Amino acid sequence: MTTRALPSITSLTEAQQRGWACVWCKAALGIGLGDDLGVQRARPATGAAFLWFPRQCPDRPTCQAREGA
Ligand SMILES: [Zn+2]
């Protein structure tokens, strides 16, 4: 489990917001794969608050290498 602060939701793709892709490196995550980072609540300046579901790769070194590439 990471202690990193999550990126701003406005910088993420829909797949990342829904937990279909890694929140850090954007790699696709299979159903049931990836580490759940917990339900997040977003409060946009306009519009209703909503929940999003960040996940990250289970393989952190590979993930960080991809993120930095
Ligand atoms: Zn990743």
PDB file of the backbone (N, CA, C, O) and the ligand in Angstrom, with CONECT records:
HET     ZN  A 101       1
ATOM      1  N   MET A   1       0.853  -1.198   0.000  1.00  0.00           N
ATOM      2  CA  MET A   1       0.000   0.000   0.000  1.00  0.00           C
ATOM      3  C   MET A   1       0.884   1.242   0.000  1.00  0.00           C
ATOM      4  O   MET A   1       1.805   1.365   0.808  1.00  0.00           O
ATOM      5  N   THR A   2       0.601   2.127  -0.884  1.00  0.00           N
ATOM      6  CA  THR A   2       1.403   3.332  -1.020  1.00  0.00           C
ATOM      7  C   THR A   2       0.998   4.386   0.011  1.00  0.00           C
ATOM      8  O   THR A   2      -0.132   4.415   0.499  1.00  0.00           O
ATOM      9  N   THR A   3       1.943   5.226   0.312  1.00  0.00           N
ATOM     10  CA  THR A   3       1.630   6.387   1.148  1.00  0.00           C
ATOM     11  C   THR A   3       1.693   7.672   0.328  1.00  0.00           C
ATOM     12  O   THR A   3       1.555   8.778   0.850  1.00  0.00           O
ATOM     13  N   ARG A   4       1.908   7.486  -0.983  1.00  0.00           N
ATOM     14  CA  ARG A   4       1.961   8.661  -1.855  1.00  0.00           C
ATOM     15  C   ARG A   4       0.595   9.324  -1.926  1.00  0.00           C
ATOM     16  O   ARG A   4      -0.445   8.669  -1.856  1.00  0.00           O
ATOM     17  N   ALA A   5       0.630  10.655  -2.070  1.00  0.00           N
ATOM     18  CA  ALA A   5      -0.619  11.370  -2.293  1.00  0.00           C
ATOM     19  C   ALA A   5      -1.115  11.046  -3.693  1.00  0.00           C
ATOM     20  O   ALA A   5      -0.330  11.004  -4.640  1.00  0.00           O
ATOM     21  N   LEU A   6      -2.390  10.822  -3.822  1.00  0.00           N
ATOM     22  CA  LEU A   6      -2.951  10.506  -5.120  1.00  0.00           C
ATOM     23  C   LEU A   6      -2.901  11.738  -6.020  1.00  0.00           C
ATOM     24  O   LEU A   6      -2.996  12.872  -5.549  1.00  0.00           O
ATOM     25  N   PRO A   7      -2.749  11.495  -7.329  1.00  0.00           N
ATOM     26  CA  PRO A   7      -2.767  12.630  -8.256  1.00  0.00           C
ATOM     27  C   PRO A   7      -4.152  13.261  -8.301  1.00  0.00           C
ATOM     28  O   PRO A   7      -5.150  12.648  -7.923  1.00  0.00           O
ATOM     29  N   SER A   8      -4.182  14.485  -8.767  1.00  0.00           N
ATOM     30  CA  SER A   8      -5.468  15.170  -8.920  1.00  0.00           C
ATOM     31  C   SER A   8      -6.337  14.412  -9.907  1.00  0.00           C
ATOM     32  O   SER A   8      -5.864  13.973 -10.954  1.00  0.00           O
ATOM     33  N   ILE A   9      -7.599  14.263  -9.571  1.00  0.00           N
ATOM     34  CA  ILE A   9      -8.486  13.491 -10.445  1.00  0.00           C
ATOM     35  C   ILE A   9      -8.630  14.141 -11.809  1.00  0.00           C
ATOM     36  O   ILE A   9      -8.909  13.459 -12.795  1.00  0.00           O
ATOM     37  N   THR A  10      -8.444  15.442 -11.877  1.00  0.00           N
ATOM     38  CA  THR A  10      -8.589  16.123 -13.163  1.00  0.00           C
ATOM     39  C   THR A  10      -7.485  15.728 -14.137  1.00  0.00           C
ATOM     40  O   THR A  10      -7.612  15.953 -15.341  1.00  0.00           O
ATOM     41  N   SER A  11      -6.394  15.134 -13.622  1.00  0.00           N
ATOM     42  CA  SER A  11      -5.293  14.733 -14.495  1.00  0.00           C
ATOM     43  C   SER A  11      -5.425  13.278 -14.925  1.00  0.00           C
ATOM     44  O   SER A  11      -4.573  12.777 -15.659  1.00  0.00           O
ATOM     45  N   LEU A  12      -6.470  12.591 -14.487  1.00  0.00           N
ATOM     46  CA  LEU A  12      -6.596  11.155 -14.738  1.00  0.00           C
ATOM     47  C   LEU A  12      -7.599  10.862 -15.829  1.00  0.00           C
ATOM     48  O   LEU A  12      -8.535  11.627 -16.062  1.00  0.00           O
ATOM     49  N   THR A  13      -7.388   9.734 -16.499  1.00  0.00           N
ATOM     50  CA  THR A  13      -8.341   9.279 -17.496  1.00  0.00           C
ATOM     51  C   THR A  13      -9.538   8.627 -16.805  1.00  0.00           C
ATOM     52  O   THR A  13      -9.488   8.305 -15.617  1.00  0.00           O
ATOM     53  N   GLU A  14     -10.605   8.441 -17.563  1.00  0.00           N
ATOM     54  CA  GLU A  14     -11.777   7.777 -16.988  1.00  0.00           C
ATOM     55  C   GLU A  14     -11.405   6.381 -16.507  1.00  0.00           C
ATOM     56  O   GLU A  14     -11.874   5.938 -15.458  1.00  0.00           O
ATOM     57  N   ALA A  15     -10.561   5.684 -17.273  1.00  0.00           N
ATOM     58  CA  ALA A  15     -10.153   4.330 -16.881  1.00  0.00           C
ATOM     59  C   ALA A  15      -9.423   4.362 -15.542  1.00  0.00           C
ATOM     60  O   ALA A  15      -9.617   3.482 -14.703  1.00  0.00           O
ATOM     61  N   GLN A  16      -8.597   5.360 -15.346  1.00  0.00           N
ATOM     62  CA  GLN A  16      -7.886   5.472 -14.071  1.00  0.00           C
ATOM     63  C   GLN A  16      -8.845   5.803 -12.937  1.00  0.00           C
ATOM     64  O   GLN A  16      -8.709   5.282 -11.830  1.00  0.00           O
ATOM     65  N   GLN A  17      -9.801   6.656 -13.208  1.00  0.00           N
ATOM     66  CA  GLN A  17     -10.764   7.028 -12.166  1.00  0.00           C
ATOM     67  C   GLN A  17     -11.613   5.835 -11.745  1.00  0.00           C
ATOM     68  O   GLN A  17     -12.038   5.743 -10.593  1.00  0.00           O
ATOM     69  N   ARG A  18     -11.858   4.924 -12.684  1.00  0.00           N
ATOM     70  CA  ARG A  18     -12.724   3.781 -12.407  1.00  0.00           C
ATOM     71  C   ARG A  18     -11.967   2.559 -11.922  1.00  0.00           C
ATOM     72  O   ARG A  18     -12.566   1.528 -11.617  1.00  0.00           O
ATOM     73  N   GLY A  19     -10.639   2.678 -11.850  1.00  0.00           N
ATOM     74  CA  GLY A  19      -9.856   1.554 -11.363  1.00  0.00           C
ATOM     75  C   GLY A  19      -9.573   0.515 -12.424  1.00  0.00           C
ATOM     76  O   GLY A  19      -9.158  -0.599 -12.104  1.00  0.00           O
ATOM     77  N   TRP A  20      -9.793   0.863 -13.702  1.00  0.00           N
ATOM     78  CA  TRP A  20      -9.493  -0.071 -14.790  1.00  0.00           C
ATOM     79  C   TRP A  20      -8.032   0.036 -15.197  1.00  0.00           C
ATOM     80  O   TRP A  20      -7.487  -0.866 -15.833  1.00  0.00           O
ATOM     81  N   ALA A  21      -7.401   1.148 -14.823  1.00  0.00           N
ATOM     82  CA  ALA A  21      -5.998   1.370 -15.171  1.00  0.00           C
ATOM     83  C   ALA A  21      -5.280   1.912 -13.946  1.00  0.00           C
ATOM     84  O   ALA A  21      -5.880   2.548 -13.079  1.00  0.00           O
ATOM     85  N   CYS A  22      -3.988   1.644 -13.897  1.00  0.00           N
ATOM     86  CA  CYS A  22      -3.178   2.089 -12.770  1.00  0.00           C
ATOM     87  C   CYS A  22      -3.202   3.615 -12.662  1.00  0.00           C
ATOM     88  O   CYS A  22      -3.082   4.323 -13.663  1.00  0.00           O
ATOM     89  N   VAL A  23      -3.355   4.099 -11.453  1.00  0.00           N
ATOM     90  CA  VAL A  23      -3.452   5.539 -11.246  1.00  0.00           C
ATOM     91  C   VAL A  23      -2.109   6.229 -11.499  1.00  0.00           C
ATOM     92  O   VAL A  23      -2.065   7.433 -11.752  1.00  0.00           O
ATOM     93  N   TRP A  24      -1.020   5.467 -11.431  1.00  0.00           N
ATOM     94  CA  TRP A  24       0.316   6.059 -11.629  1.00  0.00           C
ATOM     95  C   TRP A  24       0.806   5.926 -13.064  1.00  0.00           C
ATOM     96  O   TRP A  24       1.184   6.922 -13.680  1.00  0.00           O
ATOM     97  N   CYS A  25       0.805   4.703 -13.611  1.00  0.00           N
ATOM     98  CA  CYS A  25       1.470   4.466 -14.901  1.00  0.00           C
ATOM     99  C   CYS A  25       0.472   4.213 -16.026  1.00  0.00           C
ATOM    100  O   CYS A  25       0.883   4.055 -17.175  1.00  0.00           O
ATOM    101  N   LYS A  26      -0.814   4.171 -15.733  1.00  0.00           N
ATOM    102  CA  LYS A  26      -1.877   4.012 -16.729  1.00  0.00           C
ATOM    103  C   LYS A  26      -1.940   2.621 -17.333  1.00  0.00           C
ATOM    104  O   LYS A  26      -2.686   2.411 -18.290  1.00  0.00           O
ATOM    105  N   ALA A  27      -1.182   1.659 -16.807  1.00  0.00           N
ATOM    106  CA  ALA A  27      -1.267   0.297 -17.315  1.00  0.00           C
ATOM    107  C   ALA A  27      -2.662  -0.258 -17.019  1.00  0.00           C
ATOM    108  O   ALA A  27      -3.231  -0.001 -15.959  1.00  0.00           O
ATOM    109  N   ALA A  28      -3.193  -1.010 -17.955  1.00  0.00           N
ATOM    110  CA  ALA A  28      -4.504  -1.614 -17.754  1.00  0.00           C
ATOM    111  C   ALA A  28      -4.426  -2.678 -16.666  1.00  0.00           C
ATOM    112  O   ALA A  28      -3.477  -3.461 -16.616  1.00  0.00           O
ATOM    113  N   LEU A  29      -5.421  -2.699 -15.807  1.00  0.00           N
ATOM    114  CA  LEU A  29      -5.489  -3.686 -14.730  1.00  0.00           C
ATOM    115  C   LEU A  29      -6.674  -4.602 -14.997  1.00  0.00           C
ATOM    116  O   LEU A  29      -7.769  -4.131 -15.305  1.00  0.00           O
ATOM    117  N   GLY A  30      -6.460  -5.900 -14.881  1.00  0.00           N
ATOM    118  CA  GLY A  30      -7.556  -6.838 -15.073  1.00  0.00           C
ATOM    119  C   GLY A  30      -8.535  -6.767 -13.924  1.00  0.00           C
ATOM    120  O   GLY A  30      -8.233  -6.215 -12.866  1.00  0.00           O
ATOM    121  N   ILE A  31      -9.711  -7.330 -14.142  1.00  0.00           N
ATOM    122  CA  ILE A  31     -10.705  -7.367 -13.080  1.00  0.00           C
ATOM    123  C   ILE A  31     -10.129  -8.129 -11.886  1.00  0.00           C
ATOM    124  O   ILE A  31      -9.631  -9.246 -12.029  1.00  0.00           O
ATOM    125  N   GLY A  32     -10.203  -7.516 -10.726  1.00  0.00           N
ATOM    126  CA  GLY A  32      -9.707  -8.170  -9.521  1.00  0.00           C
ATOM    127  C   GLY A  32      -8.201  -8.053  -9.336  1.00  0.00           C
ATOM    128  O   GLY A  32      -7.663  -8.486  -8.317  1.00  0.00           O
ATOM    129  N   LEU A  33      -7.516  -7.464 -10.324  1.00  0.00           N
ATOM    130  CA  LEU A  33      -6.075  -7.270 -10.193  1.00  0.00           C
ATOM    131  C   LEU A  33      -5.804  -5.840  -9.731  1.00  0.00           C
ATOM    132  O   LEU A  33      -6.686  -4.983  -9.747  1.00  0.00           O
ATOM    133  N   GLY A  34      -4.579  -5.614  -9.325  1.00  0.00           N
ATOM    134  CA  GLY A  34      -4.216  -4.280  -8.854  1.00  0.00           C
ATOM    135  C   GLY A  34      -4.527  -4.140  -7.377  1.00  0.00           C
ATOM    136  O   GLY A  34      -5.331  -4.883  -6.814  1.00  0.00           O
ATOM    137  N   ASP A  35      -3.873  -3.174  -6.767  1.00  0.00           N
ATOM    138  CA  ASP A  35      -4.074  -2.893  -5.348  1.00  0.00           C
ATOM    139  C   ASP A  35      -5.085  -1.767  -5.203  1.00  0.00           C
ATOM    140  O   ASP A  35      -4.923  -0.681  -5.760  1.00  0.00           O
ATOM    141  N   ASP A  36      -6.120  -2.054  -4.449  1.00  0.00           N
ATOM    142  CA  ASP A  36      -7.166  -1.056  -4.217  1.00  0.00           C
ATOM    143  C   ASP A  36      -6.635   0.025  -3.284  1.00  0.00           C
ATOM    144  O   ASP A  36      -6.155  -0.275  -2.191  1.00  0.00           O
ATOM    145  N   LEU A  37      -6.720   1.272  -3.708  1.00  0.00           N
ATOM    146  CA  LEU A  37      -6.229   2.388  -2.891  1.00  0.00           C
ATOM    147  C   LEU A  37      -7.345   3.033  -2.073  1.00  0.00           C
ATOM    148  O   LEU A  37      -7.136   4.047  -1.407  1.00  0.00           O
ATOM    149  N   GLY A  38      -8.511   2.440  -2.132  1.00  0.00           N
ATOM    150  CA  GLY A  38      -9.611   2.953  -1.311  1.00  0.00           C
ATOM    151  C   GLY A  38     -10.490   3.918  -2.082  1.00  0.00           C
ATOM    152  O   GLY A  38     -10.029   4.619  -2.984  1.00  0.00           O
ATOM    153  N   VAL A  39     -11.749   3.944  -1.719  1.00  0.00           N
ATOM    154  CA  VAL A  39     -12.699   4.827  -2.383  1.00  0.00           C
ATOM    155  C   VAL A  39     -12.360   6.273  -2.038  1.00  0.00           C
ATOM    156  O   VAL A  39     -12.135   6.620  -0.879  1.00  0.00           O
ATOM    157  N   GLN A  40     -12.331   7.104  -3.077  1.00  0.00           N
ATOM    158  CA  GLN A  40     -12.047   8.526  -2.888  1.00  0.00           C
ATOM    159  C   GLN A  40     -13.299   9.339  -3.223  1.00  0.00           C
ATOM    160  O   GLN A  40     -14.084   8.962  -4.093  1.00  0.00           O
ATOM    161  N   ARG A  41     -13.468  10.451  -2.524  1.00  0.00           N
ATOM    162  CA  ARG A  41     -14.579  11.346  -2.828  1.00  0.00           C
ATOM    163  C   ARG A  41     -14.022  12.611  -3.459  1.00  0.00           C
ATOM    164  O   ARG A  41     -13.159  13.277  -2.885  1.00  0.00           O
ATOM    165  N   ALA A  42     -14.517  12.933  -4.630  1.00  0.00           N
ATOM    166  CA  ALA A  42     -14.090  14.146  -5.326  1.00  0.00           C
ATOM    167  C   ALA A  42     -15.192  15.192  -5.210  1.00  0.00           C
ATOM    168  O   ALA A  42     -16.379  14.876  -5.290  1.00  0.00           O
ATOM    169  N   ARG A  43     -14.784  16.430  -5.023  1.00  0.00           N
ATOM    170  CA  ARG A  43     -15.747  17.525  -4.942  1.00  0.00           C
ATOM    171  C   ARG A  43     -15.373  18.584  -5.968  1.00  0.00           C
ATOM    172  O   ARG A  43     -14.630  19.517  -5.662  1.00  0.00           O
ATOM    173  N   PRO A  44     -15.886  18.440  -7.180  1.00  0.00           N
ATOM    174  CA  PRO A  44     -15.560  19.427  -8.209  1.00  0.00           C
ATOM    175  C   PRO A  44     -16.087  20.806  -7.837  1.00  0.00           C
ATOM    176  O   PRO A  44     -17.038  20.947  -7.067  1.00  0.00           O
ATOM    177  N   ALA A  45     -15.434  21.828  -8.413  1.00  0.00           N
ATOM    178  CA  ALA A  45     -15.857  23.209  -8.143  1.00  0.00           C
ATOM    179  C   ALA A  45     -17.294  23.421  -8.615  1.00  0.00           C
ATOM    180  O   ALA A  45     -18.060  24.173  -8.013  1.00  0.00           O
ATOM    181  N   THR A  46     -17.635  22.746  -9.697  1.00  0.00           N
ATOM    182  CA  THR A  46     -19.011  22.811 -10.178  1.00  0.00           C
ATOM    183  C   THR A  46     -19.531  21.383 -10.304  1.00  0.00           C
ATOM    184  O   THR A  46     -18.769  20.482 -10.654  1.00  0.00           O
ATOM    185  N   GLY A  47     -20.773  21.169 -10.034  1.00  0.00           N
ATOM    186  CA  GLY A  47     -21.342  19.838 -10.166  1.00  0.00           C
ATOM    187  C   GLY A  47     -21.331  19.089  -8.847  1.00  0.00           C
ATOM    188  O   GLY A  47     -20.842  19.589  -7.834  1.00  0.00           O
ATOM    189  N   ALA A  48     -21.865  17.911  -8.875  1.00  0.00           N
ATOM    190  CA  ALA A  48     -22.054  17.132  -7.662  1.00  0.00           C
ATOM    191  C   ALA A  48     -20.788  16.359  -7.296  1.00  0.00           C
ATOM    192  O   ALA A  48     -19.994  15.985  -8.159  1.00  0.00           O
ATOM    193  N   ALA A  49     -20.625  16.133  -6.008  1.00  0.00           N
ATOM    194  CA  ALA A  49     -19.529  15.278  -5.547  1.00  0.00           C
ATOM    195  C   ALA A  49     -19.758  13.859  -6.058  1.00  0.00           C
ATOM    196  O   ALA A  49     -20.896  13.434  -6.261  1.00  0.00           O
ATOM    197  N   PHE A  50     -18.663  13.136  -6.261  1.00  0.00           N
ATOM    198  CA  PHE A  50     -18.797  11.760  -6.732  1.00  0.00           C
ATOM    199  C   PHE A  50     -17.651  10.941  -6.160  1.00  0.00           C
ATOM    200  O   PHE A  50     -16.673  11.481  -5.644  1.00  0.00           O
ATOM    201  N   LEU A  51     -17.796   9.633  -6.262  1.00  0.00           N
ATOM    202  CA  LEU A  51     -16.772   8.718  -5.763  1.00  0.00           C
ATOM    203  C   LEU A  51     -15.932   8.204  -6.923  1.00  0.00           C
ATOM    204  O   LEU A  51     -16.426   8.041  -8.038  1.00  0.00           O
ATOM    205  N   TRP A  52     -14.659   7.953  -6.647  1.00  0.00           N
ATOM    206  CA  TRP A  52     -13.814   7.295  -7.642  1.00  0.00           C
ATOM    207  C   TRP A  52     -12.964   6.257  -6.951  1.00  0.00           C
ATOM    208  O   TRP A  52     -12.836   6.254  -5.726  1.00  0.00           O
ATOM    209  N   PHE A  53     -12.384   5.376  -7.743  1.00  0.00           N
ATOM    210  CA  PHE A  53     -11.851   4.120  -7.208  1.00  0.00           C
ATOM    211  C   PHE A  53     -10.439   3.833  -7.717  1.00  0.00           C
ATOM    212  O   PHE A  53     -10.251   2.970  -8.574  1.00  0.00           O
ATOM    213  N   PRO A  54      -9.454   4.548  -7.197  1.00  0.00           N
ATOM    214  CA  PRO A  54      -8.091   4.358  -7.699  1.00  0.00           C
ATOM    215  C   PRO A  54      -7.518   2.983  -7.365  1.00  0.00           C
ATOM    216  O   PRO A  54      -7.753   2.436  -6.288  1.00  0.00           O
ATOM    217  N   ARG A  55      -6.766   2.446  -8.308  1.00  0.00           N
ATOM    218  CA  ARG A  55      -6.027   1.197  -8.107  1.00  0.00           C
ATOM    219  C   ARG A  55      -4.631   1.389  -8.666  1.00  0.00           C
ATOM    220  O   ARG A  55      -4.404   2.243  -9.523  1.00  0.00           O
ATOM    221  N   GLN A  56      -3.712   0.599  -8.181  1.00  0.00           N
ATOM    222  CA  GLN A  56      -2.344   0.652  -8.683  1.00  0.00           C
ATOM    223  C   GLN A  56      -1.857  -0.749  -8.995  1.00  0.00           C
ATOM    224  O   GLN A  56      -2.440  -1.738  -8.550  1.00  0.00           O
ATOM    225  N   CYS A  57      -0.770  -0.825  -9.774  1.00  0.00           N
ATOM    226  CA  CYS A  57      -0.172  -2.114 -10.110  1.00  0.00           C
ATOM    227  C   CYS A  57       0.299  -2.822  -8.842  1.00  0.00           C
ATOM    228  O   CYS A  57       0.810  -2.181  -7.924  1.00  0.00           O
ATOM    229  N   PRO A  58       0.128  -4.133  -8.792  1.00  0.00           N
ATOM    230  CA  PRO A  58       0.674  -4.875  -7.652  1.00  0.00           C
ATOM    231  C   PRO A  58       2.201  -4.910  -7.693  1.00  0.00           C
ATOM    232  O   PRO A  58       2.848  -5.074  -6.658  1.00  0.00           O
ATOM    233  N   ASP A  59       2.774  -4.757  -8.885  1.00  0.00           N
ATOM    234  CA  ASP A  59       4.232  -4.804  -9.051  1.00  0.00           C
ATOM    235  C   ASP A  59       4.774  -3.370  -9.030  1.00  0.00           C
ATOM    236  O   ASP A  59       4.830  -2.708 -10.067  1.00  0.00           O
ATOM    237  N   ARG A  60       5.164  -2.905  -7.866  1.00  0.00           N
ATOM    238  CA  ARG A  60       5.540  -1.500  -7.735  1.00  0.00           C
ATOM    239  C   ARG A  60       6.795  -1.124  -8.508  1.00  0.00           C
ATOM    240  O   ARG A  60       6.795  -0.073  -9.150  1.00  0.00           O
ATOM    241  N   PRO A  61       7.863  -1.910  -8.489  1.00  0.00           N
ATOM    242  CA  PRO A  61       9.058  -1.503  -9.246  1.00  0.00           C
ATOM    243  C   PRO A  61       8.771  -1.363 -10.736  1.00  0.00           C
ATOM    244  O   PRO A  61       9.209  -0.399 -11.365  1.00  0.00           O
ATOM    245  N   THR A  62       8.033  -2.326 -11.309  1.00  0.00           N
ATOM    246  CA  THR A  62       7.694  -2.247 -12.719  1.00  0.00           C
ATOM    247  C   THR A  62       6.817  -1.037 -12.987  1.00  0.00           C
ATOM    248  O   THR A  62       6.986  -0.341 -13.988  1.00  0.00           O
ATOM    249  N   CYS A  63       5.893  -0.799 -12.095  1.00  0.00           N
ATOM    250  CA  CYS A  63       4.992   0.339 -12.236  1.00  0.00           C
ATOM    251  C   CYS A  63       5.784   1.648 -12.249  1.00  0.00           C
ATOM    252  O   CYS A  63       5.568   2.507 -13.103  1.00  0.00           O
ATOM    253  N   GLN A  64       6.693   1.784 -11.302  1.00  0.00           N
ATOM    254  CA  GLN A  64       7.454   3.035 -11.204  1.00  0.00           C
ATOM    255  C   GLN A  64       8.351   3.218 -12.414  1.00  0.00           C
ATOM    256  O   GLN A  64       8.568   4.342 -12.865  1.00  0.00           O
ATOM    257  N   ALA A  65       8.877   2.108 -12.947  1.00  0.00           N
ATOM    258  CA  ALA A  65       9.698   2.193 -14.151  1.00  0.00           C
ATOM    259  C   ALA A  65       8.856   2.684 -15.322  1.00  0.00           C
ATOM    260  O   ALA A  65       9.302   3.517 -16.111  1.00  0.00           O
ATOM    261  N   ARG A  66       7.623   2.158 -15.433  1.00  0.00           N
ATOM    262  CA  ARG A  66       6.726   2.594 -16.505  1.00  0.00           C
ATOM    263  C   ARG A  66       6.344   4.060 -16.331  1.00  0.00           C
ATOM    264  O   ARG A  66       6.291   4.819 -17.298  1.00  0.00           O
ATOM    265  N   GLU A  67       6.082   4.441 -15.100  1.00  0.00           N
ATOM    266  CA  GLU A  67       5.651   5.808 -14.835  1.00  0.00           C
ATOM    267  C   GLU A  67       6.745   6.793 -15.221  1.00  0.00           C
ATOM    268  O   GLU A  67       6.472   7.877 -15.736  1.00  0.00           O
ATOM    269  N   GLY A  68       7.996   6.395 -14.962  1.00  0.00           N
ATOM    270  CA  GLY A  68       9.101   7.287 -15.245  1.00  0.00           C
ATOM    271  C   GLY A  68       9.517   7.291 -16.700  1.00  0.00           C
ATOM    272  O   GLY A  68      10.272   8.162 -17.133  1.00  0.00           O
ATOM    273  N   ALA A  69       9.022   6.311 -17.464  1.00  0.00           N
ATOM    274  CA  ALA A  69       9.441   6.192 -18.859  1.00  0.00           C
ATOM    275  C   ALA A  69       8.844   7.295 -19.721  1.00  0.00           C
ATOM    276  O   ALA A  69       9.096   7.343 -20.925  1.00  0.00           O
TER     277      ALA A  69
HETATM  278 ZN    ZN A 101       1.210   1.156 -12.431  1.00  0.00          ZN2+
END
